[in-house]
Amino acid sequence: MRFIDTHCHFDFPPFVGDEENSIARAADAGVERIIVPAVDASRFEGITALAAHYSGLYAALGLHPVAIERHEDAHLAQLESWLKRKPTRLVAIGEIGLDLYRENPAFARQEALLDAQLQLAKQYDLPVILHSRRTHDKLASQLRRHDLPRRGVVHGFAGSLQQAQAFIKLGYAIGVGGTMTYARASKTRNTLAQLPLESLLLETDAPDMPLYGFQGEPNRPERARLVWQALCELRPEAPQVIAEALWRNAQTLFALPE
């Protein structure tokens, strides 16, 4: 079995300074490739350097809505400057999106920033890695307006079946992460059991989104295999079929080499 962790913040502790060991641990679990999304402009250079240095790592550059207070108009210009350079193994714009979980979310600013980054995704023909908390319907509306050619993935999905189907109808994939390893996450588990297999991607969101049994610990990319095992318990397909589909889905969306 081989896997792609389509969402891992590998530029954060505990991976910083332990990259080779962390990559080896992931590979031992069959996680051969890792996509590393940015959260703000200060991370762009480090992430592109990681992807240039380690063949199993791929970069995504974007401005995360949770860090909205750190983003400036100049950072959008920086993002476009990096996109023009076409760094080694840059495969997406992300992590971008909308978030209404926090107090004082500066939501109008979030929407404007997302709009600008979706325009860049269209201009540079890249898929997007999307964050959405309590904003699925608003996000779907934005995506409907932009009609990106490469589409993308709604990562760490924990919404309803109807919301997931709305994203899939628009051509977007759904990210399967550690939330569904908790028995209490019945809505998410039931949703992921019913969605088309060709619409699912595997992810960890490491070091965040710990799996059941690892609460209080930093999440790690090798645990993508455990997410897959949990998904297999919910789905009717054979485990090998699920693993192959998850690999193929990520390869196709992010245009990764064979």
Sequence and secondary structure as in RCSB ss.txt:
>XXXX:A:sequence
MRFIDTHCHFDFPPFVGDEENSIARAADAGVERIIVPAVDASRFEGITALAAHYSGLYAALGLHPVAIERHEDAH
LAQLESWLKRKPTRLVAIGEIGLDLYRENPAFARQEALLDAQLQLAKQYDLPVILHSRRTHDKLASQLRRHDLPR
RGVVHGFAGSLQQAQAFIKLGYAIGVGGTMTYARASKTRNTLAQLPLESLLLETDAPDMPLYGFQGEPNRPERAR
LVWQALCELRPEAPQVIAEALWRNAQTLFALPE
>XXXX:A:secstr
  EEES B TTSTTTTT HHHHHHHHHHTTEEEEEEE SSGGGHHHHHHHHHH TTEEEEE   GGGGGG  HHH
HHHHHHHHHH  TTEEEEEEEEEE SSSS  HHHHHHHHHHHHHHHHHTT  EEEEEES HHHHHHHHHHH  SS
 EEETT  S HHHHHHHHHTT EEEE GGGGSTT HHHHHHHHHS GGGEEE   BTSS  TT TTS   GGGHH
HHHHHHHHH SS HHHHHHHHHHHHHHHHT   
